[in-house]
Amino acid sequence: MISKTFKTVLFVAFLFLSTNTITAQYGNGYGGNGYGGNGYGGYRNSTPNQMSQLSQTPTQYTPKEVPAEVTAAKIVEYYKKELSLDALQEVVITNIYTKSLKKQDVLIKKEISDEDKTKEFKVLSEMTDLEVMEVLNKDQKAKYKILSEDRKNKIESRKH
């Protein structure tokens, strides 16, 4: 029995961790303004020194992964407002989500079928949800379940 909010939070966290950012490179990798040396479309006015620097400089952009701790802090910040978490609950739930997100990252990289990954994500989600529920009081648990359901419904509606 996984709450929809929790599944939604995990899905959002998964998206944060797996999203690649594409950026345009200044000067299009040719060392000049626009499409190359002084607008001529090539290396016509480049010095030999500039050309050697270009051939040695990698032009690929590799996005930095968002650390699990940062994503967990964002998730807990949302719950802090919605559930009125105290400081101890904040720390414990942040640790729960950090651990879960790190396991998700390992699971994403694991070379198994998509079906098996889905099953493992579901189990991980359920386990994380149970751990979070242990930290919450009765009123917070009720709100957490409602938030989970709302998030799951939003995700489902985006899929269709």
PyMOL commands that set and color helices and strands:
alter all, ss='L'
color gray80, all
select helices_A, chain A and resi 4-18+26-29+37-39+48-56+68-83+87-109+114-135+138-159
alter helices_A, ss='H'
color red, helices_A
deselect
rebuild
show_as cartoon
